[in-house]
Structure formats: structure tokens, C-alpha cells
Amino acid sequence: MRAVLCKTLGMPDSLVVEEVESPIPAEGEVLLSVKACGVNFPDTLIIQGKYQYKPDLPFSPGGEVAGVIKSVGTGVTNVKVGDRVIAFNTWGGFAEEMVVGSDRLIPISDQMNFEEASAFILTYGTSYHALKDRAALQSGETLLVLGASGGVGLAAVQLGKAMGARVIAAASSEEKLQICQSNGADDLINYADQDFRQRVKEITGGRGVDVIYDPVGGATSELAIRDMAWKGRFLVVGFAAGSIPKIPLNLALLKNCSIVGVFWGEFTRRESDLNNQNNRELVQMYEKGLVRPHIHKVYPLSQAASALNDLMQKKVSGKVVLSTSI
């Protein structure tokens, strides 16, 4: 089978595509015939050795896969050969086949195609865990999404609307903001050419926002928390800007607000039952038409480096996907 391999830590152009032996599922595992794999920001970190998890070399990046079960290991009873599933793992997905634990699978219906399925669980799982479990977002509250045109950002916009919030989307261009608006955002902030804090005050009538969803980090984080409402919740999701902000803690005191970490990957391991319930609810939302992945582009497996480079260079709105069939 073909696989995209990281043999030396570095940038995307150091990846190679090679023929390798098909993996064999062990007890409790399945072998998946990969049809599509989502490309995510953690993939750009793991190949550089900058992610929380550091697999042994060589490895294939990619943790969000959709495909068909090809074979099952001993003891697997929850799925069978031929089932269409989403698989979520930390790495291994940029390949034509992948071994994964049977407890890390989500059945998908025929109405969800493989490209959408591969762009679904990491971004929506992260955003739903953040908004539901960590922020306890309520209907009628105001949600500000930073980096709103990215994968997790657009998922947060859609989920915020589905949960009854007023959603403010912040992004760096009018083109990106139009995509946010088409995905349900009520109000827009262009932080490239607008006064960010003044715009938040205008939108909220000076009250501030109840929940801030921040997958970006950088200088905007502190600006956002300064316009948080009383008892607001600031969600620390990631640092796509490349720098980790240092928030003055007196702001949390003055706003009586919470700064809340969101580590979805570890949550799936420590609280698997709650994660499985969240996944079932997300699939139901998809089937009701409340959420749907925005796919920017589908690349062949051989162009994995191009997909990662486009993501790193912020050329992507929503998600990019690798396909094994093109």
C-alpha cells in the first residue's frame, strides 16, 4: 500500500510517499481501507516534533480518517468487515490502509460521503467539547470565534448557531468573513482592518461576549478577553498564530471570568463514554442538516505536502482533505 511517511522531522516538503507493507490488526483493532483523510493543524506540528505526542520514526501523519473496514482483529464485536466508519487517531491516516482500535470508530450513514466524514470528527469533536462541556454555552448567549474561517473555527460557528447562541466571527479578510457568514455567523469582525475592541463593543452594546473560542493565540487573545462579559468563559483551544499569549491574570479577576483549557485528544482517552455520546449527538446534528463540513479542497495522497503547506500558509478556509481515489 502507499503511505505518506515522515522519516525525518521537518517541514511538509520533507515527507515522502512510498510503498509499505499492509499493517495487521492486533486484538481489539481493525484494518481500515482509507478512502479520505482530513488534514489538520496538529499534523503540521507532529511532523516537526512540536506536538504533544511524538511517534517513533518513520510514521504517517493524519489522525482523522474515513473508510471501510477491511479486516478485524480478535475480540472485535462492535463492527464488521464492510462497515463505513470514521476513525480518529493521533497519526497513521495519510495512507491507503490504517490500523486503529475498534473503540475509536464511529459508524457513518450512506448520506455522509467519505470526504465530509474525514473532515468531521476532529474539528466538530473539538468544538463541541469546548462549547458544550467546557464552556456550557447556553441559548441566547454571545459567542465570539477567533480564526473563524479555519476548520475548528467554522465548526464552532455552526455549532454555536445550532446551540442557540449569537455568533460573532472574527477573521483576517472579507473573503474569509463571507464564508463565515454563509456558515451561520450573525456578526463579523475583520481584525486586519477594523478596531477589534471597538467592533466588539458596537456588536454587544458594550456588554461584552459570554464565550470566546480561541484556536489562534497571539496578540488577539488579550484584546478579546478585555471585552468579555461578566462571568464569561475564555476557551484556550490552540495557537495557530504560532505564539502563546501571556494573559494578565487581573483580567480574569476584573471580569469574574474563567480561562478554560480545551484538550480534546486527551479528553477522548480519559472520558471516552462522554466523548462517544458527543459523537452520537454530532452525527445526529449532521443528519438534521444543522452542521456540515466546509471543504476547501480535496488533494490526492501524493500531494499531502501541498495540503499541509496550504494549511500552514493560511490559504485554507474550512478543511482540506486527502483522497486515496484521485
Rosetta silent file (secondary structure, phi, psi, omega in degrees, C-alpha in Angstrom):
SEQUENCE: MRAVLCKTLGMPDSLVVEEVESPIPAEGEVLLSVKACGVNFPDTLIIQGKYQYKPDLPFSPGGEVAGVIKSVGTGVTNVKVGDRVIAFNTWGGFAEEMVVGSDRLIPISDQMNFEEASAFILTYGTSYHALKDRAALQSGETLLVLGASGGVGLAAVQLGKAMGARVIAAASSEEKLQICQSNGADDLINYADQDFRQRVKEITGGRGVDVIYDPVGGATSELAIRDMAWKGRFLVVGFAAGSIPKIPLNLALLKNCSIVGVFWGEFTRRESDLNNQNNRELVQMYEKGLVRPHIHKVYPLSQAASALNDLMQKKVSGKVVLSTSI
SCORE:     score description
SCORE:     0.000 S_00000001
   1 L     0.000  156.978  176.349    0.000    0.000    0.000 S_00000001
   2 E   -87.627  143.441  176.924    1.024    3.630   -0.449 S_00000001
   3 E  -146.394  144.134  171.474    1.722    5.756    2.587 S_00000001
   4 E   -85.054  122.675 -173.772    2.950    9.295    3.233 S_00000001
   5 E  -116.576  137.378  168.553    5.935    8.900    5.550 S_00000001
   6 E   -99.451  105.446 -178.931    7.704   11.231    7.913 S_00000001
   7 L   -97.908  -27.139  175.075   11.237    9.786    8.058 S_00000001
   8 L  -135.840  139.010 -179.160   12.945   12.889    9.409 S_00000001
   9 L   -65.826  136.759 -179.304   11.310   15.634   11.444 S_00000001
  10 L   168.812 -160.058 -177.137   10.806   18.800    9.458 S_00000001
  11 L   -81.147  169.378 -175.156    8.528   20.755    7.182 S_00000001
  12 H   -54.137  -34.664 -177.109    5.947   19.197    4.812 S_00000001
  13 H   -66.925  -10.679  177.252    8.312   19.042    1.826 S_00000001
  14 H   -83.986   -8.443  178.511   10.432   16.500    3.718 S_00000001
  15 L   -70.935  150.527  178.090    7.601   13.939    3.558 S_00000001
  16 E  -128.627  154.435  175.240    7.868   11.043    1.086 S_00000001
  17 E  -111.396  121.884 -175.684    5.306    8.718   -0.484 S_00000001
  18 E  -137.661  161.873  169.962    6.373    5.066   -0.550 S_00000001
  19 E   -83.250  129.642  179.147    5.041    1.533   -0.885 S_00000001
  20 L  -133.427  166.197  177.805    4.968   -0.195    2.506 S_00000001
  21 L   -68.013  143.967  176.062    3.645   -3.458    3.919 S_00000001
  22 L   -67.425  135.761  177.932   -0.017   -3.537    4.865 S_00000001
  23 L   -72.039  159.011  179.962   -0.446   -3.422    8.672 S_00000001
  24 L  -117.065  125.553 -178.654   -2.075   -6.332   10.518 S_00000001
  25 L   -69.844  136.136  175.438   -4.698   -5.609   13.177 S_00000001
  26 L   -89.486 -173.366  178.562   -3.959   -6.942   16.646 S_00000001
  27 L   -58.291  130.743  178.967   -6.526   -7.908   19.264 S_00000001
  28 L    81.910    3.359 -178.425   -9.170   -5.206   19.562 S_00000001
  29 E  -114.265  164.238  173.587   -8.074   -3.471   16.350 S_00000001
  30 E  -128.389  155.188  170.759   -9.391   -3.204   12.809 S_00000001
  31 E  -100.670  123.514 -176.097   -7.711   -2.677    9.446 S_00000001
  32 E  -106.563  131.679  168.266   -9.323    0.198    7.610 S_00000001
  33 E   -83.389  106.747 -172.427   -9.269    0.771    3.854 S_00000001
  34 E   -75.377  126.549  175.578   -8.784    4.531    3.896 S_00000001
  35 E  -100.402  -35.019  179.792  -10.927    6.486    1.431 S_00000001
  36 E  -155.709  153.122  179.826  -10.190   10.011    2.695 S_00000001
  37 E  -138.856  127.522  176.601   -8.203   11.678    5.459 S_00000001
  38 E   -71.264  147.400  178.201   -8.705   15.131    6.946 S_00000001
  39 E  -109.532  126.042 -172.648   -5.696   17.445    7.189 S_00000001
  40 L  -131.753  161.037 -178.074   -5.429   19.348   10.458 S_00000001
  41 H   -55.635  -39.815  176.963   -3.142   21.815   12.202 S_00000001
  42 H   -58.186  -27.526  177.273   -1.752   19.154   14.586 S_00000001
  43 H   -63.182  -34.194  178.777   -0.463   17.299   11.512 S_00000001
  44 H   -70.968  -25.351  179.961    1.797   20.264   10.756 S_00000001
  45 H   -84.256  -41.204 -173.102    3.165   20.091   14.314 S_00000001
  46 H   -66.263  -31.831  179.567    3.657   16.338   14.662 S_00000001
  47 L   -75.115  -14.631  176.525    5.922   16.126   11.589 S_00000001
  48 L   -99.351   -1.461 -176.711    8.150   18.799   13.181 S_00000001
  49 L    74.914   22.913 -176.385    8.259   17.110   16.586 S_00000001
  50 L  -107.056    5.322 -177.224    6.309   20.006   18.117 S_00000001
  51 L   -95.157  166.178 -178.892    3.121   18.173   19.085 S_00000001
  52 L   -61.579  -32.460  179.330    2.213   16.730   22.487 S_00000001
  53 L  -105.409  139.318 -175.866    2.637   13.206   21.071 S_00000001
  54 L  -130.146   90.333 -179.136    5.882   12.178   19.376 S_00000001
  55 L   -68.525  156.734  174.823    5.666    8.880   17.460 S_00000001
  56 L   -68.136  145.278  175.999    8.754    6.901   16.537 S_00000001
  57 L   -80.550  148.002   -9.633   10.113    7.471   13.034 S_00000001
  58 L   -82.228  157.443  176.540    9.052    6.664   10.407 S_00000001
  59 E  -148.384  162.995  173.241    5.335    7.319   10.739 S_00000001
  60 L  -101.066  129.054  172.533    2.422    8.614    8.699 S_00000001
  61 L   -70.378  179.915  177.070    0.716   11.778    9.956 S_00000001
  62 L   103.894  113.668 -177.529   -3.060   12.086    9.848 S_00000001
  63 L  -119.872    7.685 -173.854   -5.478   11.392   12.677 S_00000001
  64 E  -135.559  105.643 -166.783   -8.910   11.811   11.076 S_00000001
  65 E  -129.249  148.044  169.407   -9.908    9.133    8.588 S_00000001
  66 E  -127.532  139.561 -179.149  -12.982    7.824    6.793 S_00000001
  67 E  -176.204 -160.307 -176.592  -13.104    4.450    5.105 S_00000001
  68 E  -123.283  135.905 -179.681  -14.345    0.866    5.036 S_00000001
  69 E   -69.027  124.628 -177.325  -13.337   -1.892    7.434 S_00000001
  70 E   -95.946  -38.363  175.887  -11.183   -4.421    5.568 S_00000001
  71 E  -157.027  162.352 -178.817  -10.477   -6.895    8.374 S_00000001
  72 E  -127.281  147.482  174.785  -10.874   -7.163   12.137 S_00000001
  73 L   -82.428  175.396 -179.870   -8.622   -8.484   14.887 S_00000001
  74 L   -64.754  145.821  176.377   -9.662  -10.961   17.540 S_00000001
  75 L    84.573   -1.490 -179.938  -12.171   -9.785   20.078 S_00000001
  76 L   -86.621  119.474 -178.280  -13.765   -7.113   17.866 S_00000001
  77 L  -125.095  -11.097 -173.510  -17.549   -7.346   18.066 S_00000001
  78 L   -85.826  -14.750  178.458  -18.803   -3.770   17.637 S_00000001
  79 L  -141.691  168.271 -179.387  -18.082   -3.542   13.885 S_00000001
  80 L  -140.538  166.164  177.395  -17.667   -5.898   10.944 S_00000001
  81 L   -56.194  134.390  179.290  -15.939   -6.078    7.575 S_00000001
  82 L    97.237  -12.589  179.795  -17.579   -3.710    5.089 S_00000001
  83 L   -68.175  140.546  173.784  -18.811   -1.157    7.616 S_00000001
  84 E   -89.753  127.241 -173.696  -18.357    2.519    6.680 S_00000001
  85 E  -144.284  159.817  162.363  -16.740    4.375    9.562 S_00000001
  86 E   -98.530  138.024  173.798  -14.873    7.435   10.771 S_00000001
  87 E  -121.064  137.224  176.610  -11.679    6.615   12.663 S_00000001
  88 E  -123.006  128.128 -177.986   -9.879    9.053   14.935 S_00000001
  89 L  -146.532  177.218 -178.991   -6.297    8.500   15.981 S_00000001
  90 L   -87.130  -30.547  177.221   -3.237   10.654   16.607 S_00000001
  91 L  -156.452  174.615  176.401   -1.334    9.570   13.481 S_00000001
  92 L   106.182   -5.272 -170.444   -1.303    6.923   10.743 S_00000001
  93 L   -86.966  -18.651 -179.864   -4.044    8.210    8.445 S_00000001
  94 L   -79.907   66.896 -175.825   -2.075    9.522    5.440 S_00000001
  95 E  -160.892  165.711  179.575   -2.048    6.055    3.889 S_00000001
  96 L   -78.209  -20.236  176.450   -4.192    3.681    1.867 S_00000001
  97 E  -140.138  153.293 -175.738   -4.664    1.450    4.917 S_00000001
  98 E  -151.866  137.345  173.579   -4.601    2.103    8.649 S_00000001
  99 E   -97.792  135.367 -178.591   -4.861    0.046   11.825 S_00000001
 100 E  -150.080  151.404  177.332   -6.889    1.578   14.639 S_00000001
 101 E   -63.361  142.004 -177.834   -8.558    0.428   17.850 S_00000001
 102 H   -67.402  -15.086  177.564  -12.176   -0.617   17.405 S_00000001
 103 H   -83.622    0.566 -179.182  -13.103    1.735   20.255 S_00000001
 104 H  -116.230   38.247 -178.588  -12.029    4.709   18.112 S_00000001
 105 E  -123.297  146.779  176.329  -14.597    4.217   15.362 S_00000001
 106 E  -129.668  118.913  177.617  -17.847    5.996   14.563 S_00000001
 107 E   -63.545  144.281  176.740  -20.338    4.400   12.140 S_00000001
 108 L  -125.219  147.432  179.569  -21.496    6.688    9.321 S_00000001
 109 L   -83.833  167.782 -178.959  -24.626    6.512    7.227 S_00000001
 110 L   -64.980  -19.913 -177.654  -24.716    6.415    3.446 S_00000001
 111 L   -76.366  -11.829  176.853  -25.802   10.065    3.348 S_00000001
 112 L  -102.365  116.305  179.663  -22.345   11.197    4.559 S_00000001
 113 L   -75.342  166.147 -173.521  -19.692   10.908    1.848 S_00000001
 114 H   -65.796  -36.100  179.884  -16.138    9.925    2.727 S_00000001
 115 H   -63.524  -47.277  178.201  -14.659   13.391    2.153 S_00000001
 116 H   -65.056  -39.057 -179.776  -17.118   15.039    4.552 S_00000001
 117 H   -62.469  -38.361 -178.694  -16.734   12.196    7.032 S_00000001
 118 H   -74.547  -13.190 -179.906  -12.946   12.622    7.075 S_00000001
 119 L  -105.227   17.591 -167.183  -13.366   16.356    7.753 S_00000001
 120 L  -105.632  -58.279 -159.116  -15.832   15.903   10.574 S_00000001
 121 H   -75.059  -35.429 -177.691  -14.847   14.407   13.871 S_00000001
 122 H   -68.968  -48.646 -177.335  -11.672   16.266   14.897 S_00000001
 123 H   -70.873  -46.423 -179.430  -12.959   19.778   14.224 S_00000001
 124 H   -73.416  -35.187  176.343  -16.536   19.224   15.362 S_00000001
 125 H   -61.940  -45.564  178.218  -15.447   16.980   18.247 S_00000001
 126 H   -61.166  -49.399 -174.512  -13.035   19.648   19.485 S_00000001
 127 H   -69.334  -36.344  179.531  -15.518   22.481   19.101 S_00000001
 128 H   -70.104  -42.903  175.532  -18.454   20.609   20.627 S_00000001
 129 H   -58.531  -42.062  179.735  -16.388   19.508   23.625 S_00000001
 130 H   -62.989  -51.786 -173.232  -15.268   23.122   24.036 S_00000001
 131 H   -75.484  -39.071 -176.554  -18.704   24.713   23.772 S_00000001
 132 H   -83.798  -53.902 -171.133  -20.770   22.038   25.495 S_00000001
 133 H   -85.139  -38.147 -173.137  -18.505   20.523   28.149 S_00000001
 134 H   -93.746  -37.355 -179.152  -16.003   23.279   28.914 S_00000001
 135 L  -100.274  -17.612 -174.901  -18.000   26.489   28.364 S_00000001
 136 L    49.686   49.253 -179.291  -21.547   25.182   28.972 S_00000001
 137 L   -58.049  132.418 -178.082  -22.719   27.546   26.222 S_00000001
 138 L  -110.712  151.161  174.685  -26.385   28.477   26.672 S_00000001
 139 L   -58.414  134.796 -179.389  -29.005   29.517   24.171 S_00000001
 140 L    94.095  -13.013  177.009  -29.138   33.301   23.944 S_00000001
 141 L   -78.627  166.267  179.058  -25.502   33.835   24.935 S_00000001
 142 E  -104.834  128.407 -179.509  -22.959   35.568   22.703 S_00000001
 143 E  -115.759  125.428  174.310  -20.080   33.520   21.269 S_00000001
 144 E  -105.249  122.256  179.985  -17.005   35.132   19.714 S_00000001
 145 E  -108.819  116.696  174.695  -14.998   32.797   17.455 S_00000001
 146 L   -86.470  150.739 -176.209  -11.434   33.832   16.626 S_00000001
 147 L    55.716   43.591 -166.323   -9.874   32.396   13.471 S_00000001
 148 L   -71.557  -14.932 -178.706  -13.443   31.661   12.492 S_00000001
 149 L   -90.776   -4.455  177.653  -12.781   30.648    8.876 S_00000001
 150 E   -78.760 -177.604 -175.941  -10.498   27.736    9.814 S_00000001
 151 H   -61.178  -57.139  179.705  -11.565   24.144   10.357 S_00000001
 152 H   -69.863  -29.477  179.775  -12.338   24.269   14.079 S_00000001
 153 H   -63.839  -49.701  179.145  -13.478   27.888   13.717 S_00000001
 154 H   -65.589  -35.202  175.611  -16.208   27.150   11.184 S_00000001
 155 H   -61.746  -41.737  178.651  -17.249   24.112   13.223 S_00000001
 156 H   -65.297  -38.144  177.296  -17.602   26.383   16.270 S_00000001
 157 H   -60.573  -50.974 -178.411  -19.639   28.886   14.239 S_00000001
 158 H   -63.109  -44.014 -178.812  -22.062   26.193   13.060 S_00000001
 159 H   -67.961  -38.643  176.737  -22.312   24.545   16.476 S_00000001
 160 H   -57.421  -44.110  177.677  -22.788   27.880   18.232 S_00000001
 161 H   -64.760  -43.478 -179.553  -25.775   28.595   15.994 S_00000001
 162 H   -62.293  -27.675 -179.117  -27.149   25.065   16.496 S_00000001
 163 L   -91.759    2.616  172.799  -26.900   25.602   20.265 S_00000001
 164 L    91.722   13.162 -178.913  -28.835   28.887   20.071 S_00000001
 165 L   -86.915  159.431  165.729  -26.038   31.412   20.533 S_00000001
 166 E   -86.494  123.749 -170.672  -25.472   34.718   18.794 S_00000001
 167 E  -109.776  124.458  173.045  -22.216   34.113   16.913 S_00000001
 168 E  -104.934  123.523 -179.823  -19.581   36.746   16.158 S_00000001
 169 E  -104.835  130.190  176.113  -16.956   35.563   13.650 S_00000001
 170 E  -116.017  129.420  179.551  -13.514   37.181   13.517 S_00000001
 171 E  -150.769  176.692 -167.916  -11.198   36.571   10.556 S_00000001
 172 L  -100.786    3.181  178.714   -8.482   38.345    8.592 S_00000001
 173 L  -154.334  158.963  178.541  -10.165   39.088    5.247 S_00000001
 174 H   -65.081  -36.155  178.916  -13.537   39.903    3.746 S_00000001
 175 H   -60.995  -45.767  179.259  -13.432   36.695    1.692 S_00000001
 176 H   -65.608  -37.095 -179.944  -12.989   34.598    4.831 S_00000001
 177 H   -67.926  -33.804  176.412  -15.724   36.522    6.629 S_00000001
 178 H   -64.010  -37.129  176.289  -18.175   35.878    3.817 S_00000001
 179 H   -64.946  -41.042  176.826  -17.545   32.154    4.275 S_00000001
 180 H   -60.274  -43.480 -179.461  -18.214   32.578    7.996 S_00000001
 181 H   -64.437  -39.992  179.177  -21.462   34.386    7.264 S_00000001
 182 H   -68.749  -16.396  177.130  -22.573   31.660    4.853 S_00000001
 183 L  -100.200   11.087  169.585  -21.953   29.162    7.660 S_00000001
 184 L   115.010   -3.692 -178.442  -24.235   30.979   10.093 S_00000001
 185 L   -62.430  137.816 -179.944  -22.286   33.830   11.703 S_00000001
 186 L   -85.682  -37.521 -177.147  -24.533   36.686   12.840 S_00000001
 187 E  -135.798  154.287 -172.599  -21.863   39.399   13.084 S_00000001
 188 E  -128.845  143.969  174.045  -18.415   39.816   11.554 S_00000001
 189 E  -132.057  123.296  174.075  -15.097   41.366   12.605 S_00000001
 190 E   -96.647  101.074 -175.332  -12.206   41.867   10.209 S_00000001
 191 L   -81.979    7.197  172.158   -9.248   42.152   12.566 S_00000001
 192 L   -83.633  -32.586 -175.935   -6.947   43.065    9.681 S_00000001
 193 L  -138.235   13.293  175.207   -8.523   46.492    9.134 S_00000001
 194 L  -119.013  153.609  173.574  -11.069   47.100   11.915 S_00000001
 195 L   -74.042  107.177 -171.164  -10.597   48.207   15.513 S_00000001
 196 H   -57.564  -52.065 -175.269  -11.225   44.852   17.176 S_00000001
 197 H   -67.418  -38.321  179.172  -12.293   46.091   20.604 S_00000001
 198 H   -64.328  -38.498 -179.986  -14.441   48.903   19.228 S_00000001
 199 H   -66.920  -40.296  177.040  -16.213   46.445   16.937 S_00000001
 200 H   -61.735  -42.652  178.982  -16.953   44.065   19.841 S_00000001
 201 H   -62.296  -42.256  179.528  -18.400   46.966   21.829 S_00000001
 202 H   -61.590  -45.979 -175.417  -20.592   48.008   18.874 S_00000001
 203 H   -67.377  -39.843 -173.684  -21.940   44.491   18.360 S_00000001
 204 H   -98.439    3.951 -177.852  -22.642   43.776   22.036 S_00000001
 205 L    64.591   28.087  179.260  -23.732   47.257   23.092 S_00000001
 206 L    84.268   -4.085 -177.143  -20.768   47.421   25.453 S_00000001
 207 L   -74.534  -33.596 -174.238  -21.810   44.307   27.384 S_00000001
 208 L    93.232  177.487 -175.541  -19.054   42.058   26.029 S_00000001
 209 E  -105.005  148.818 -178.127  -19.177   38.414   24.967 S_00000001
 210 E   -79.456  -40.552 -177.418  -20.089   35.414   27.094 S_00000001
 211 E  -134.284  133.388  174.626  -17.797   32.853   25.469 S_00000001
 212 E  -114.576  126.463  178.745  -14.608   33.316   23.457 S_00000001
 213 E  -106.719  112.061 -171.488  -13.387   30.408   21.335 S_00000001
 214 E  -123.011   97.677  173.362   -9.675   30.890   20.618 S_00000001
 215 L   -95.043    7.378 -168.993   -7.769   28.423   18.415 S_00000001
 216 L  -105.521  -48.290 -173.032   -5.335   31.145   17.305 S_00000001
 217 L    74.617 -156.343 -179.921   -3.446   32.659   20.245 S_00000001
 218 L    74.604 -161.631 -171.536   -1.154   35.594   19.543 S_00000001
 219 L   -68.262  -26.192 -174.808   -1.952   39.245   20.230 S_00000001
 220 H   -69.871  -24.103 -176.568   -5.717   38.982   19.654 S_00000001
 221 H   -58.578  -48.164 -178.585   -6.278   36.777   22.697 S_00000001
 222 H   -67.188  -39.380  177.241   -5.697   39.555   25.210 S_00000001
 223 H   -57.750  -43.043 -177.457   -7.765   42.031   23.187 S_00000001
 224 H   -65.347  -45.783 -175.685  -10.659   39.576   23.189 S_00000001
 225 H   -67.870  -22.876  177.251  -10.583   38.815   26.909 S_00000001
 226 L   -69.809  -18.690  177.764  -10.634   42.539   27.701 S_00000001
 227 L  -114.670   38.047  176.354  -14.132   42.683   26.183 S_00000001
 228 E   -89.701  146.808  178.203  -15.543   39.635   27.893 S_00000001
 229 E   -75.157  164.510  175.979  -18.858   39.828   29.740 S_00000001
 230 E   -57.118  131.027 -178.314  -19.219   39.253   33.484 S_00000001
 231 E    65.500   27.313  177.098  -18.748   35.527   34.255 S_00000001
 232 E   -71.224  169.697  179.806  -17.547   34.890   30.702 S_00000001
 233 E  -129.623  123.989  179.617  -15.536   31.839   29.630 S_00000001
 234 E  -103.590  115.587 -174.648  -12.372   32.076   27.550 S_00000001
 235 E   -94.592  117.027  177.770  -11.641   28.796   25.733 S_00000001
 236 E   -89.939  103.110 -173.600   -7.967   28.029   25.071 S_00000001
 237 L  -103.788  -37.512 -178.359   -8.153   25.753   22.015 S_00000001
 238 L  -178.227 -176.179 -172.953   -4.823   26.224   20.221 S_00000001
 239 L  -136.676   58.116 -177.247   -2.099   28.524   18.979 S_00000001
 240 L   -62.276  -23.079  178.641   -2.298   28.612   15.191 S_00000001
 241 L   -70.790  -15.907  176.919   -0.688   32.067   15.193 S_00000001
 242 L    97.840  -11.651  179.405    2.489   30.420   16.435 S_00000001
 243 L  -125.352  142.682 -179.933    2.857   32.308   19.715 S_00000001
 244 L   -93.646  116.734 -176.347    1.376   31.523   23.121 S_00000001
 245 L   -70.426  151.555  174.763   -0.119   34.683   24.674 S_00000001
 246 L  -109.082  100.816 -175.022    0.616   35.721   28.249 S_00000001
 247 L   -83.173  126.035  173.355   -2.716   36.909   29.645 S_00000001
 248 L   -62.651  120.444 -174.065   -2.581   39.330   32.629 S_00000001
 249 L   -68.035  -15.394  176.300   -4.474   37.406   35.301 S_00000001
 250 H   -64.352  -22.554  178.141   -6.002   40.580   36.715 S_00000001
 251 H   -66.250  -39.165  176.910   -8.342   40.478   33.687 S_00000001
 252 H   -63.494  -37.915  178.356   -9.845   37.220   34.949 S_00000001
 253 H   -65.880  -49.531 -174.896  -10.349   38.865   38.336 S_00000001
 254 H   -65.261  -32.738 -178.913  -11.917   42.048   36.963 S_00000001
 255 H   -93.075   -5.653 -173.544  -14.317   40.159   34.676 S_00000001
 256 L    51.319   40.824 -172.738  -15.013   37.383   37.202 S_00000001
 257 L  -110.246  169.298 -179.077  -14.378   35.138   34.206 S_00000001
 258 E  -112.432  139.732  170.540  -12.862   31.716   33.611 S_00000001
 259 E  -106.897  115.355 -165.781   -9.910   30.784   31.399 S_00000001
 260 E  -120.754  126.011  176.865  -10.620   27.205   30.356 S_00000001
 261 E   -78.453  147.726  178.467   -8.325   24.732   28.601 S_00000001
 262 L  -130.438  104.882  178.793   -9.626   22.507   25.790 S_00000001
 263 L  -121.834   84.028 -173.105   -7.573   19.357   25.055 S_00000001
 264 H   -62.183  -40.324 -177.662   -9.923   17.203   23.006 S_00000001
 265 H   -57.774  -45.965  179.243   -7.386   14.476   22.244 S_00000001
 266 H   -71.432  -33.931  176.022   -6.777   13.701   25.913 S_00000001
 267 H   -58.199  -41.415 -178.852  -10.498   14.086   26.664 S_00000001
 268 H   -62.744  -27.719 -179.916  -11.271   11.251   24.204 S_00000001
 269 H   -85.841  -42.197 -175.350   -8.955    8.979   26.195 S_00000001
 270 H   -80.532  -30.549 -175.624   -9.880    9.987   29.743 S_00000001
 271 L  -130.303   60.354 -172.269  -13.634   10.403   29.225 S_00000001
 272 H   -63.815  -34.842 -179.213  -14.424    8.024   26.387 S_00000001
 273 H   -65.332  -43.816  178.420  -18.071    7.491   27.355 S_00000001
 274 H   -66.984  -38.756  177.234  -18.814   11.219   27.261 S_00000001
 275 H   -61.958  -42.440  178.729  -16.856   11.557   24.028 S_00000001
 276 H   -62.701  -39.088  176.592  -18.881    8.748   22.437 S_00000001
 277 H   -63.988  -42.940  176.282  -22.094   10.481   23.498 S_00000001
 278 H   -58.871  -43.163 -179.530  -20.849   13.737   21.962 S_00000001
 279 H   -62.137  -41.353  177.814  -20.035   11.914   18.732 S_00000001
 280 H   -62.364  -41.412  179.283  -23.518   10.439   18.546 S_00000001
 281 H   -65.751  -37.631  178.714  -25.024   13.895   19.061 S_00000001
 282 H   -65.520  -42.905  177.851  -22.790   15.370   16.351 S_00000001
 283 H   -61.683  -39.665  177.294  -23.822   12.718   13.826 S_00000001
 284 H   -62.938  -40.350  177.092  -27.467   13.470   14.661 S_00000001
 285 H   -61.612  -41.596  177.798  -26.827   17.184   14.061 S_00000001
 286 H   -61.506  -46.726 -177.099  -25.306   16.359   10.676 S_00000001
 287 H   -65.474  -25.106  176.473  -28.262   14.169    9.718 S_00000001
 288 L   -86.744   -3.460  179.964  -30.632   17.019   10.678 S_00000001
 289 L    80.905   15.166 -178.877  -28.682   19.460    8.494 S_00000001
 290 L   -80.993  -28.796  179.047  -27.528   21.605   11.430 S_00000001
 291 L  -136.482  149.600  176.627  -23.813   21.148   10.708 S_00000001
 292 L  -161.029  128.806 -178.109  -21.820   20.270    7.601 S_00000001
 293 L   -60.660  138.637  173.552  -18.066   20.450    6.948 S_00000001
 294 L   -95.352  109.925 -176.514  -16.885   23.199    4.624 S_00000001
 295 E   -99.003  116.564 -178.561  -14.267   21.536    2.397 S_00000001
 296 E   -71.528  -44.960 -176.781  -11.846   23.964    0.790 S_00000001
 297 E  -164.737  148.991  174.294  -10.099   21.431   -1.479 S_00000001
 298 E  -111.732  126.145 -178.251   -9.508   17.710   -1.947 S_00000001
 299 E  -110.746  151.214  169.234   -5.922   16.648   -2.765 S_00000001
 300 E   -69.993  158.569 -179.393   -4.579   13.268   -3.910 S_00000001
 301 H   -54.708  -35.590 -177.656   -2.493   11.377   -1.358 S_00000001
 302 H   -66.228  -15.762 -179.064    0.645   12.185   -3.359 S_00000001
 303 H  -107.391   31.370  179.501    0.104   15.908   -2.704 S_00000001
 304 H   -58.696  -38.887 -179.817   -0.005   15.691    1.095 S_00000001
 305 H   -62.086  -40.686  178.965    2.872   18.172    1.368 S_00000001
 306 H   -64.298  -40.405  178.940    0.951   20.742   -0.692 S_00000001
 307 H   -62.889  -43.847  179.670   -2.120   20.318    1.502 S_00000001
 308 H   -67.394  -40.140  178.491   -0.065   20.832    4.672 S_00000001
 309 H   -63.227  -42.859  178.698    1.766   23.826    3.205 S_00000001
 310 H   -61.828  -37.533  178.467   -1.510   25.495    2.220 S_00000001
 311 H   -66.296  -45.568 -178.952   -2.787   24.961    5.755 S_00000001
 312 H   -64.997  -32.470 -178.104    0.372   26.411    7.315 S_00000001
 313 L   -89.142    9.935  175.278    0.292   29.419    4.977 S_00000001
 314 L    58.581   38.736  176.450   -3.333   30.153    5.952 S_00000001
 315 L   -93.989    4.141 -169.896   -4.636   29.659    2.417 S_00000001
 316 L  -112.549  135.655  167.115   -7.431   27.401    3.638 S_00000001
 317 L  -112.409  128.357 -175.581  -10.996   28.123    4.730 S_00000001
 318 E    77.438 -131.163 -173.200  -12.615   25.205    6.489 S_00000001
 319 E  -120.619  151.667  167.081  -10.921   21.871    5.845 S_00000001
 320 E  -114.222  150.961 -171.046   -8.632   20.281    3.296 S_00000001
 321 E  -135.524  143.731  169.966   -8.799   16.548    2.654 S_00000001
 322 E   -99.194  138.563  178.053   -6.587   13.865    1.125 S_00000001
 323 E  -118.435  139.624  176.961   -8.252   11.250   -1.077 S_00000001
 324 L   -88.486   -2.422 -174.251   -6.838    7.840   -1.942 S_00000001
 325 L  -106.552    2.864  178.821   -9.002    7.578   -5.067 S_00000001
 326 L  -123.470    0.000    0.000   -7.678   10.519   -7.128 S_00000001
